[in-house]
Amino acid sequence: MWNLSVPWWEFVLRGVVVYLFLLVFLRLTGKRQTGQYAPFDLVLLLILSNAVQNSMNAGDNSLIGGLISASTLIGCHVALSHFTYRFRRLERLIDGRARVLIQDGIADEALMRDERISPSDLTAALRAGGCLHAHEVERATIEVNGNITIVLRHRSSAA
């Protein structure tokens, strides 16, 4: 329980490498994949965590090894959030940027394809935003967290 089978620094190195690998991997899958979890996305996440566990612990199942690995991952996360706050270019590299999905009622099909947003995903986002059709939308933006923000067109009121 207390004896490590590998040196402590190897846990740290392995944890940093796995953290960076998963960060790049998840960033490349697009905003939709990280912002809106469907059941199969959660299954993938659970399988990924199991797959990288052995690469992090080098077969060591000690309590200390697990605590070192967990502390390393939390440390990486805290450090990355600090650096992305201080350096805006790094923030854009890690988080990406918000992109306009619908402008004046016209959906950007290339962006939908890039972000892997299906027509049914877009329809669901429109309903959540209080409308049924894209022509009712002044602007819809896919945010860096994967959420879609909808701004409806102003409706003229006939009195």
C-alpha positions, 0 to 999 in steps of 0.5 A: 500500500505504501511502497512505490514500484517506480520512482515518484518523479516517474508518476509526475512525468507520466501524469503530465504526458497523459494530461497533455495528450488528452488535452490535445486529443479532446481539443481536436475533437471539437467544441461539441464533443466537450460541451455537450455530452451524449451517452456515447461521449460519456462512455468514451470518457470512461473508457479513456480514463481506464485506458490511460490509467496504466500509462500513468501508474506503470502498474503500481497500485499503491496508495501513494502512487495514486495520490501522486498521479491525482495530485499531478493531474490537479496541478496540471489543471490548475497551472493550465488555468493560471497560464490561460488566464495570464496569456490570452494567446494560450487561452485561444490555443487551448480553448479556441474561440467562439464562432458564428454558426447562424448569421441573419437566419443563414446557417454556416454549413461548413462550420456545422461540418467542422464542429460536427453539429448535425441538423438535429443538434442545431434544431434542438439548440434553436428550440432551447433558444426559443425558436423553431427555425433558423430564419428567426435567428439574428445570430447564433454562436458556438461558444468555446465551451460547446454551448450554442448561444441564440440571439433572436431577431427583433420582432416588430409589434403591430399595434 
